Amino acid sequence: MSAILREAGLTLPVDFVRERRDLAGARREAFVELPRRRNRVWQMDFFELETSGGGTWRSGDVIDYATKLVLAGPVTATQTTGDAIASVALALATATELLGRALLEDLTDSMTGEVTPIFLVTDNGPCFKSSGFARYLDSRPELRHIRTRRRSPQTNGVIERYHGAIKIEALWRDLPADGAEMTQMVDDFRELYNHIRPHETLAGARPIERYLADPDITPSDDINATAPTRQNVRIP
């Protein structure tokens, strides 16, 4: 029967089946336990906005799952492989600057020397499925790429909530005129989100405080006790 199906072109390529199986296994591995430490899971996605001047611009954001710190969000006119790579590179540079040391050091067990890479979670957009994006991530030992299940954007929920917050609280209230003004508004909101406003999901802490805290000290058990969803967590 399988031979007949193959001859009729009704079976999936082996590589495609293997890819889906590997992705499913990686998703389970990333969330087998809810990440509580910085730099265990990053989520990445673009959102787009039509400005009052008529142009459409995108922000490619990268956010740390456990601490809710937005590490990058450059505004671009396109959503290409190059734009996605630039966002990830900026996030890596930001993390290194905040930590004051190489990111790999933060990911390396001091006792065993074992490196635990960051799971970078994206959706299935063309730029994230491209060979160029894959080659870039393969060159970065700090990262391991995971794509969400098809038609399941809620599995990238932390960054979806951030995008909801920035659009509702800032960009939709007073549409920027162009990409330059949108860049300034995105930067201002990220400063508010990361450094100024306490977050309910962090028990009143700010993302920058949680990100820079000693990762070996576990937050109290009431923080992130259950996976945050749109049903049990309000947008901070």
C-alpha positions, 0 to 999 in steps of 0.5 A, spaced: 500 500 500 505 504 501 508 503 495 502 505 491 501 511 495 508 513 493 507 512 486 501 516 486 505 522 489 500 521 495 505 521 501 509 526 504 517 527 503 521 523 508 525 530 510 518 533 511 516 528 516 522 528 519 522 535 520 515 535 523 517 530 528 523 533 530 520 540 531 514 537 535 520 533 539 523 540 540 517 544 542 516 538 548 523 539 550 522 547 550 516 547 555 517 540 559 518 545 565 515 552 565 522 556 564 523 560 570 530 562 568 532 568 563 535 565 557 532 559 556 526 561 551 526 567 547 520 568 543 520 572 536 515 575 531 513 581 527 507 585 527 506 590 522 502 597 522 500 602 517 502 609 519 498 615 518 502 617 512 500 611 508 506 606 509 506 599 512 512 598 517 514 592 521 517 591 528 521 584 529 521 583 536 525 578 541 522 577 548 525 573 554 520 568 556 521 568 563 523 575 565 518 578 559 524 583 557 524 585 550 531 584 547 530 587 540 525 590 536 528 594 530 522 597 525 523 595 518 519 596 511 520 589 510 520 582 513 525 578 510 530 573 512 535 579 513 530 583 517 529 577 522 537 575 522 538 583 524 533 582 530 536 576 533 543 579 532 540 585 536 537 581 541 544 577 542 548 583 543 543 586 548 543 580 552 551 580 552 551 588 554 546 587 559 550 581 562 556 584 562 559 578 559 559 573 553 552 570 553 555 563 552 558 564 559 551 565 562 548 558 558 554 554 561 554 550 567 560 552 571 560 545 574 560 541 568 561 546 562 555 543 559 552 549 554 544 549 555 542 553 548 536 558 548 530 555 544 528 561 539 521 560 538 518 563 532 512 562 527 512 559 520 513 565 517 517 565 510 523 568 513 523 564 519 523 557 514 528 560 510 535 557 509 538 563 510 535 564 517 537 556 518 544 557 516 545 563 521 542 560 527 546 554 525 552 558 526 550 561 533 551 555 539 547 560 543 541 558 540 536 553 537 530 554 533 523 552 534 517 553 530 510 553 533 505 548 530 501 551 524 495 555 525 497 556 533 499 563 534 497 562 541 503 558 543 508 564 542 503 567 547 508 572 551 510 576 545 503 576 542 501 579 549 507 584 548 504 586 541 497 587 544 500 592 549 504 596 544 499 597 539 493 598 544 496 602 549 501 606 544 501 605 536 493 605 535 492 611 540 496 616 536 498 613 529 505 614 527 506 618 521 512 614 518 517 609 520 522 614 523 516 616 528 514 609 529 521 607 531 521 612 536 514 610 539 516 603 539 523 605 543 519 609 548 514 603 549 520 598 550 523 603 555 516 603 559 515 596 558 522 593 560 524 599 565 519 603 568 512 599 569 511 593 574 508 587 571 503 583 574 506 576 572 512 578 575 509 579 582 510 587 581 517 586 578 520 590 572 523 585 566 530 588 567 530 587 574 528 580 573 533 579 567 539 581 571 537 578 578 541 572 580 539 566 576 540 561 581 535 564 586 529 561 584 523 566 584 517 565 589 513 559 587 507 563 586 510 567 580 509 563 574 506 558 577 502 556 571 503 557 564 500 564 562 495 564 557 490 570 555 485 566 560 489 567 566 493 573 565 491 580 563 496 584 559 501 587 564 
